[in-house]
Amino acid sequence: HTMGYWAKLKSSGWAYPTIVLSIYGFLANCRVAEPFLTPYLIGPNKNISEEVVTNYLFPVWTYSYLAFLFPVFLLTDFLKYKPVIMVQGLFLVSNYLLLSFAPGLPAMTFLQVNFGIVTSTEVAYFSYIYSVIPLESYQKATSYLRSAMLTGYTFGASLGQMLVSLGGVDYFYLNAVTLGIVCAAFLVSFWLPMPKRTMFFKPEEAVGSRSQKKGSVRNDRQRDSEADKDGESLGVEETEHAGGAGCCSRESVITAGPLLWKSFKESYSSRHLVYWSLWWALATAGYMQIFNYIQLKWDHIEPSATSSVYNGAVEAVSSVVGAAAAFSVSFIRVTWATWGELTLGLFSAVCSGAVYLMAFTSSIWACYAAYVLFKSCYMFLITITIFQIASNLSMECYALTFGINTFIALLLQTIVTVIVVDETALGLDIVTQFIIYGSYYAAISALFLIRGIYTACVHRRSVDQTETRGKEPGGEMISSERF
């Protein structure tokens, strides 16, 4: 009876890969020890100074992530996603083996490089599902995968906090528990079905046949969806057409270039999408920097060696509040083409205020509250941004846009790290760093407030002209898109 149920699940088209990937996402993000990484490194377990962790160790992760991101993005599509997800699982295992058992600064330096590979392979987790399920299931599957990640992260942070606060468990055992969980995630990755298609590395015949069919993005999506429904997905067609010329052939590598360029032009052809992408890259660079160094700021205010640590509880609360803020986006009815940039500017100002509060406060609870506010605002805005970009692009273009925007964000973060954090440059203390990050968000806010006010005024003027001339309301959309 159980075997029959699994056979039925596998034949459903979308349920089986979504369930397996959701289980993997939950386990891979259930990192019980992660909220306590800084206290673990600067405590008696590893005995590394706060200055070395801040100005030397953490920057190594940023540089590694930047170095691996773009090659991994291309390899992800070339290798058809599943092998890259398995690599992520394997490097997660080696990450916690190093944390648990490897002593000394050289091992912890290599650990940062290792974790750079883990984070650079996240693109495979987000794009795998679109290559194995039909179009009509995209929205459902995406929401399940994001929920699984969030639930795993929240559960891991909460469990870590309970073990530390109630059980008095040493940080070493948190890493040992996390090691067991990520081992289970690695084993689950073997159960994922292998995709039959890729987005860019397609046989030449398939690319030629697709390029002849010119139409809207939505028509392309509909065709792909219908092919999936009939059990003859694009990948199957391509395999049959190409014979020996699979995705790893010389022809598919040659034709990947034009497809990437075509997708790039479509992704950034609209000014509207460029502004959303600009905010994504700028704000994400700041978010990653604050996420990396917030534990050091907390330890600066309340040293973990002499006081109780609530990092896990704060991360759990901020994840839940951030998820609620992101979830609320689906209920908000706003003309984002008109008011989106102004919204980005206003909430970026709130982010800036929260970061300034983190920088100047001497109260750990005020710093915790400011972090929850900051993370909630970011999650709210990034959800709107991703929705705006994804709803206007094909899945190929969205995957490329995700990769490019993340790469630009990481490039910006690296520049900030090199100048502000790295010991070979300014090597600033943690308080001064957070003052600079607050100013960074203030600059983003000013940029988008100016742009948002301009867009709103143009929209208002076009509405007035429409009403005066008695035209149909179709002109309003053209005007807002043009500007």
BELWOFEN-V534018 format. One record per residue. N is the residue number from 1. RES is the residue in three letters. PHI is phi in radians with two decimals (* if undefined). Layout:
n:N res:RES phi:PHI
n:N res:RES phi:PHI
This chain:
n:1 res:HIS phi:*
n:2 res:THR phi:-1.14
n:3 res:MET phi:-1.10
n:4 res:GLY phi:-1.11
n:5 res:TYR phi:-1.13
n:6 res:TRP phi:-1.15
n:7 res:ALA phi:-1.09
n:8 res:LYS phi:-1.15
n:9 res:LEU phi:-1.13
n:10 res:LYS phi:-1.14
n:11 res:SER phi:-1.43
n:12 res:SER phi:-1.23
n:13 res:GLY phi:1.67
n:14 res:TRP phi:-2.18
n:15 res:ALA phi:-1.14
n:16 res:TYR phi:-1.10
n:17 res:PRO phi:-1.09
n:18 res:THR phi:-1.17
n:19 res:ILE phi:-1.14
n:20 res:VAL phi:-1.12
n:21 res:LEU phi:-1.19
n:22 res:SER phi:-1.16
n:23 res:ILE phi:-1.10
n:24 res:TYR phi:-1.07
n:25 res:GLY phi:-1.05
n:26 res:PHE phi:-1.09
n:27 res:LEU phi:-1.20
n:28 res:ALA phi:-1.17
n:29 res:ASN phi:-1.75
n:30 res:CYS phi:-1.47
n:31 res:ARG phi:-1.68
n:32 res:VAL phi:-1.00
n:33 res:ALA phi:-1.53
n:34 res:GLU phi:-1.04
n:35 res:PRO phi:-1.13
n:36 res:PHE phi:-1.98
n:37 res:LEU phi:-1.11
n:38 res:THR phi:-1.12
n:39 res:PRO phi:-1.00
n:40 res:TYR phi:-1.18
n:41 res:LEU phi:-1.25
n:42 res:ILE phi:-1.60
n:43 res:GLY phi:-1.48
n:44 res:PRO phi:-1.15
n:45 res:ASN phi:-1.10
n:46 res:LYS phi:-1.97
n:47 res:ASN phi:1.00
n:48 res:ILE phi:-1.83
n:49 res:SER phi:-1.23
n:50 res:GLU phi:-1.05
n:51 res:GLU phi:-1.14
n:52 res:VAL phi:-1.16
n:53 res:VAL phi:-1.07
n:54 res:THR phi:-1.21
n:55 res:ASN phi:-1.67
n:56 res:TYR phi:-2.17
n:57 res:LEU phi:-1.24
n:58 res:PHE phi:-1.11
n:59 res:PRO phi:-1.03
n:60 res:VAL phi:-1.04
n:61 res:TRP phi:-1.08
n:62 res:THR phi:-1.04
n:63 res:TYR phi:-1.15
n:64 res:SER phi:-1.16
n:65 res:TYR phi:-1.00
n:66 res:LEU phi:-1.08
n:67 res:ALA phi:-1.12
n:68 res:PHE phi:-1.57
n:69 res:LEU phi:-1.03
n:70 res:PHE phi:-1.24
n:71 res:PRO phi:-1.01
n:72 res:VAL phi:-1.17
n:73 res:PHE phi:-1.01
n:74 res:LEU phi:-1.24
n:75 res:LEU phi:-1.12
n:76 res:THR phi:-0.99
n:77 res:ASP phi:-1.26
n:78 res:PHE phi:-1.08
n:79 res:LEU phi:-1.60
n:80 res:LYS phi:1.15
n:81 res:TYR phi:1.17
n:82 res:LYS phi:-0.97
n:83 res:PRO phi:-1.02
n:84 res:VAL phi:-1.26
n:85 res:ILE phi:-1.11
n:86 res:MET phi:-1.15
n:87 res:VAL phi:-1.09
n:88 res:GLN phi:-1.03
n:89 res:GLY phi:-1.05
n:90 res:LEU phi:-1.14
n:91 res:PHE phi:-1.28
n:92 res:LEU phi:-1.12
n:93 res:VAL phi:-1.09
n:94 res:SER phi:-1.14
n:95 res:ASN phi:-1.05
n:96 res:TYR phi:-1.43
n:97 res:LEU phi:-1.14
n:98 res:LEU phi:-1.10
n:99 res:LEU phi:-1.07
n:100 res:SER phi:-1.35
n:101 res:PHE phi:-2.11
n:102 res:ALA phi:-1.61
n:103 res:PRO phi:-1.60
n:104 res:GLY phi:1.61
n:105 res:LEU phi:-1.16
n:106 res:PRO phi:-1.01
n:107 res:ALA phi:-1.13
n:108 res:MET phi:-1.25
n:109 res:THR phi:-1.18
n:110 res:PHE phi:-1.10
n:111 res:LEU phi:-1.00
n:112 res:GLN phi:-1.14
n:113 res:VAL phi:-1.13
n:114 res:ASN phi:-1.01
n:115 res:PHE phi:-1.27
n:116 res:GLY phi:-1.06
n:117 res:ILE phi:-1.17
n:118 res:VAL phi:-1.01
n:119 res:THR phi:-1.26
n:120 res:SER phi:-1.21
n:121 res:THR phi:-1.53
n:122 res:GLU phi:-1.08
n:123 res:VAL phi:-1.03
n:124 res:ALA phi:-1.15
n:125 res:TYR phi:-1.08
n:126 res:PHE phi:-1.36
n:127 res:SER phi:-1.77
n:128 res:TYR phi:-0.96
n:129 res:ILE phi:-1.10
n:130 res:TYR phi:-1.28
n:131 res:SER phi:-1.67
n:132 res:VAL phi:-2.16
n:133 res:ILE phi:-2.16
n:134 res:PRO phi:-1.24
n:135 res:LEU phi:-0.98
n:136 res:GLU phi:-1.15
n:137 res:SER phi:-1.75
n:138 res:TYR phi:-0.96
n:139 res:GLN phi:-1.12
n:140 res:LYS phi:-1.06
n:141 res:ALA phi:-1.09
n:142 res:THR phi:-1.07
n:143 res:SER phi:-1.14
n:144 res:TYR phi:-1.15
n:145 res:LEU phi:-1.16
n:146 res:ARG phi:-1.15
n:147 res:SER phi:-1.12
n:148 res:ALA phi:-1.11
n:149 res:MET phi:-1.05
n:150 res:LEU phi:-1.10
n:151 res:THR phi:-1.08
n:152 res:GLY phi:-1.08
n:153 res:TYR phi:-1.14
n:154 res:THR phi:-1.13
n:155 res:PHE phi:-1.10
n:156 res:GLY phi:-1.09
n:157 res:ALA phi:-1.12
n:158 res:SER phi:-1.15
n:159 res:LEU phi:-1.10
n:160 res:GLY phi:-1.05
n:161 res:GLN phi:-1.12
n:162 res:MET phi:-1.14
n:163 res:LEU phi:-1.12
n:164 res:VAL phi:-1.30
n:165 res:SER phi:-1.34
n:166 res:LEU phi:-1.61
n:167 res:GLY phi:-1.71
n:168 res:GLY phi:1.05
n:169 res:VAL phi:-1.29
n:170 res:ASP phi:-1.21
n:171 res:TYR phi:-1.06
n:172 res:PHE phi:-1.01
n:173 res:TYR phi:-1.25
n:174 res:LEU phi:-1.12
n:175 res:ASN phi:-1.18
n:176 res:ALA phi:-1.14
n:177 res:VAL phi:-1.09
n:178 res:THR phi:-1.08
n:179 res:LEU phi:-1.02
n:180 res:GLY phi:-1.07
n:181 res:ILE phi:-1.19
n:182 res:VAL phi:-1.27
n:183 res:CYS phi:-1.10
n:184 res:ALA phi:-1.10
n:185 res:ALA phi:-1.08
n:186 res:PHE phi:-1.04
n:187 res:LEU phi:-1.15
n:188 res:VAL phi:-1.10
n:189 res:SER phi:-1.07
n:190 res:PHE phi:-1.15
n:191 res:TRP phi:-1.40
n:192 res:LEU phi:-1.16
n:193 res:PRO phi:-1.23
n:194 res:MET phi:-1.39
n:195 res:PRO phi:-1.08
n:196 res:LYS phi:-1.74
n:197 res:ARG phi:-2.37
n:198 res:THR phi:-2.19
n:199 res:MET phi:-1.56
n:200 res:PHE phi:-2.07
n:201 res:PHE phi:-1.56
n:202 res:LYS phi:-1.95
n:203 res:PRO phi:-1.04
n:204 res:GLU phi:-1.05
n:205 res:GLU phi:-1.06
n:206 res:ALA phi:-1.17
n:207 res:VAL phi:-1.14
n:208 res:GLY phi:-1.08
n:209 res:SER phi:-1.14
n:210 res:ARG phi:-1.29
n:211 res:SER phi:-1.19
n:212 res:GLN phi:-1.26
n:213 res:LYS phi:-1.57
n:214 res:LYS phi:-1.60
n:215 res:GLY phi:-3.02
n:216 res:SER phi:-1.26
n:217 res:VAL phi:-1.03
n:218 res:ARG phi:-1.17
n:219 res:ASN phi:-1.17
n:220 res:ASP phi:-1.05
n:221 res:ARG phi:-1.09
n:222 res:GLN phi:-1.12
n:223 res:ARG phi:-1.06
n:224 res:ASP phi:-1.06
n:225 res:SER phi:-1.13
n:226 res:GLU phi:-1.13
n:227 res:ALA phi:-1.09
n:228 res:ASP phi:-1.12
n:229 res:LYS phi:-1.08
n:230 res:ASP phi:-1.39
n:231 res:GLY phi:1.38
n:232 res:GLU phi:-2.08
n:233 res:SER phi:-1.17
n:234 res:LEU phi:-0.97
n:235 res:GLY phi:-1.09
n:236 res:VAL phi:-1.15
n:237 res:GLU phi:-1.00
n:238 res:GLU phi:-1.13
n:239 res:THR phi:-1.12
n:240 res:GLU phi:-1.18
n:241 res:HIS phi:-1.16
n:242 res:ALA phi:-1.47
n:243 res:GLY phi:1.07
n:244 res:GLY phi:-1.35
n:245 res:ALA phi:-1.51
n:246 res:GLY phi:-1.42
n:247 res:CYS phi:-1.19
n:248 res:CYS phi:-1.68
n:249 res:SER phi:-1.36
n:250 res:ARG phi:-1.11
n:251 res:GLU phi:-1.09
n:252 res:SER phi:-1.17
n:253 res:VAL phi:-1.20
n:254 res:ILE phi:-1.13
n:255 res:THR phi:-1.35
n:256 res:ALA phi:-1.12
n:257 res:GLY phi:-1.02
n:258 res:PRO phi:-1.02
n:259 res:LEU phi:-1.14
n:260 res:LEU phi:-1.09
n:261 res:TRP phi:-1.14
n:262 res:LYS phi:-1.08
n:263 res:SER phi:-1.14
n:264 res:PHE phi:-1.07
n:265 res:LYS phi:-1.10
n:266 res:GLU phi:-1.17
n:267 res:SER phi:-1.13
n:268 res:TYR phi:-2.03
n:269 res:SER phi:-1.40
n:270 res:SER phi:-1.78
n:271 res:ARG phi:-1.03
n:272 res:HIS phi:-0.98
n:273 res:LEU phi:-1.24
n:274 res:VAL phi:-1.11
n:275 res:TYR phi:-1.16
n:276 res:TRP phi:-1.08
n:277 res:SER phi:-1.13
n:278 res:LEU phi:-1.08
n:279 res:TRP phi:-1.11
n:280 res:TRP phi:-0.91
n:281 res:ALA phi:-1.16
n:282 res:LEU phi:-1.12
n:283 res:ALA phi:-1.22
n:284 res:THR phi:-1.17
n:285 res:ALA phi:-1.04
n:286 res:GLY phi:-1.16
n:287 res:TYR phi:-1.09
n:288 res:MET phi:-1.10
n:289 res:GLN phi:-1.13
n:290 res:ILE phi:-1.19
n:291 res:PHE phi:-1.05
n:292 res:ASN phi:-1.18
n:293 res:TYR phi:-1.88
n:294 res:ILE phi:-1.13
n:295 res:GLN phi:-1.11
n:296 res:LEU phi:-1.18
n:297 res:LYS phi:-1.17
n:298 res:TRP phi:-1.06
n:299 res:ASP phi:-1.19
n:300 res:HIS phi:-1.19
n:301 res:ILE phi:-1.30
n:302 res:GLU phi:-2.24
n:303 res:PRO phi:-0.96
n:304 res:SER phi:-1.14
n:305 res:ALA phi:-1.23
n:306 res:THR phi:-2.10
n:307 res:SER phi:-2.53
n:308 res:SER phi:-1.22
n:309 res:VAL phi:-1.96
n:310 res:TYR phi:-2.07
n:311 res:ASN phi:-0.98
n:312 res:GLY phi:-1.10
n:313 res:ALA phi:-1.13
n:314 res:VAL phi:-1.15
n:315 res:GLU phi:-1.11
n:316 res:ALA phi:-1.12
n:317 res:VAL phi:-1.10
n:318 res:SER phi:-1.13
n:319 res:SER phi:-1.18
n:320 res:VAL phi:-1.17
n:321 res:VAL phi:-1.13
n:322 res:GLY phi:-1.09
n:323 res:ALA phi:-1.15
n:324 res:ALA phi:-1.10
n:325 res:ALA phi:-1.11
n:326 res:ALA phi:-1.15
n:327 res:PHE phi:-1.12
n:328 res:SER phi:-1.16
n:329 res:VAL phi:-1.02
n:330 res:SER phi:-1.15
n:331 res:PHE phi:-1.76
n:332 res:ILE phi:-1.56
n:333 res:ARG phi:-1.86
n:334 res:VAL phi:-2.37
n:335 res:THR phi:-1.38
n:336 res:TRP phi:-1.12
n:337 res:ALA phi:-1.05
n:338 res:THR phi:-1.63
n:339 res:TRP phi:-1.81
n:340 res:GLY phi:-1.07
n:341 res:GLU phi:-1.15
n:342 res:LEU phi:-1.13
n:343 res:THR phi:-1.07
n:344 res:LEU phi:-1.04
n:345 res:GLY phi:-1.15
n:346 res:LEU phi:-1.15
n:347 res:PHE phi:-1.28
n:348 res:SER phi:-1.15
n:349 res:ALA phi:-1.14
n:350 res:VAL phi:-1.11
n:351 res:CYS phi:-1.03
n:352 res:SER phi:-1.06
n:353 res:GLY phi:-1.07
n:354 res:ALA phi:-1.12
n:355 res:VAL phi:-1.21
n:356 res:TYR phi:-1.05
n:357 res:LEU phi:-1.10
n:358 res:MET phi:-1.03
n:359 res:ALA phi:-1.20
n:360 res:PHE phi:-1.68
n:361 res:THR phi:-1.29
n:362 res:SER phi:-1.89
n:363 res:SER phi:-1.70
n:364 res:ILE phi:-1.10
n:365 res:TRP phi:-1.24
n:366 res:ALA phi:-1.14
n:367 res:CYS phi:-1.16
n:368 res:TYR phi:-1.03
n:369 res:ALA phi:-1.09
n:370 res:ALA phi:-1.11
n:371 res:TYR phi:-1.16
n:372 res:VAL phi:-1.08
n:373 res:LEU phi:-1.10
n:374 res:PHE phi:-1.06
n:375 res:LYS phi:-1.14
n:376 res:SER phi:-1.12
n:377 res:CYS phi:-1.08
n:378 res:TYR phi:-1.10
n:379 res:MET phi:-1.07
n:380 res:PHE phi:-1.08
n:381 res:LEU phi:-1.28
n:382 res:ILE phi:-1.19
n:383 res:THR phi:-1.14
n:384 res:ILE phi:-1.06
n:385 res:THR phi:-1.09
n:386 res:ILE phi:-1.10
n:387 res:PHE phi:-1.08
n:388 res:GLN phi:-1.10
n:389 res:ILE phi:-1.27
n:390 res:ALA phi:-1.14
n:391 res:SER phi:-1.27
n:392 res:ASN phi:-1.89
n:393 res:LEU phi:-2.28
n:394 res:SER phi:-1.26
n:395 res:MET phi:-1.14
n:396 res:GLU phi:-1.06
n:397 res:CYS phi:-1.18
n:398 res:TYR phi:-1.12
n:399 res:ALA phi:-1.06
n:400 res:LEU phi:-1.16
n:401 res:THR phi:-1.08
n:402 res:PHE phi:-0.98
n:403 res:GLY phi:-1.15
n:404 res:ILE phi:-1.18
n:405 res:ASN phi:-1.07
n:406 res:THR phi:-1.15
n:407 res:PHE phi:-1.12
n:408 res:ILE phi:-1.12
n:409 res:ALA phi:-1.03
n:410 res:LEU phi:-1.20
n:411 res:LEU phi:-1.10
n:412 res:LEU phi:-1.09
n:413 res:GLN phi:-1.09
n:414 res:THR phi:-1.13
n:415 res:ILE phi:-1.07
n:416 res:VAL phi:-1.08
n:417 res:THR phi:-1.09
n:418 res:VAL phi:-1.05
n:419 res:ILE phi:-1.37
n:420 res:VAL phi:-1.57
n:421 res:VAL phi:-1.73
n:422 res:ASP phi:-1.01
n:423 res:GLU phi:-1.17
n:424 res:THR phi:-1.37
n:425 res:ALA phi:-1.92
n:426 res:LEU phi:-1.28
n:427 res:GLY phi:0.94
n:428 res:LEU phi:-1.24
n:429 res:ASP phi:-1.26
n:430 res:ILE phi:-1.13
n:431 res:VAL phi:-1.16
n:432 res:THR phi:-1.08
n:433 res:GLN phi:-1.00
n:434 res:PHE phi:-1.22
n:435 res:ILE phi:-1.11
n:436 res:ILE phi:-1.14
n:437 res:TYR phi:-1.13
n:438 res:GLY phi:-1.10
n:439 res:SER phi:-1.17
n:440 res:TYR phi:-1.05
n:441 res:TYR phi:-1.21
n:442 res:ALA phi:-1.12
n:443 res:ALA phi:-1.16
n:444 res:ILE phi:-1.04
n:445 res:SER phi:-1.04
n:446 res:ALA phi:-1.06
n:447 res:LEU phi:-1.03
n:448 res:PHE phi:-1.41
n:449 res:LEU phi:-1.15
n:450 res:ILE phi:-1.08
n:451 res:ARG phi:-1.11
n:452 res:GLY phi:-1.14
n:453 res:ILE phi:-1.12
n:454 res:TYR phi:-1.06
n:455 res:THR phi:-1.07
n:456 res:ALA phi:-1.12
n:457 res:CYS phi:-1.15
n:458 res:VAL phi:-1.07
n:459 res:HIS phi:-1.08
n:460 res:ARG phi:-1.07
n:461 res:ARG phi:-1.15
n:462 res:SER phi:-1.16
n:463 res:VAL phi:-1.14
n:464 res:ASP phi:-1.08
n:465 res:GLN phi:-1.14
n:466 res:THR phi:-1.10
n:467 res:GLU phi:-1.14
n:468 res:THR phi:-1.16
n:469 res:ARG phi:-1.50
n:470 res:GLY phi:1.19
n:471 res:LYS phi:-1.40
n:472 res:GLU phi:-1.27
n:473 res:PRO phi:-1.22
n:474 res:GLY phi:-1.09
n:475 res:GLY phi:-1.13
n:476 res:GLU phi:-1.08
n:477 res:MET phi:-1.19
n:478 res:ILE phi:-1.08
n:479 res:SER phi:-1.09
n:480 res:SER phi:-1.17
n:481 res:GLU phi:-1.24
n:482 res:ARG phi:-1.13
n:483 res:PHE phi:-1.66
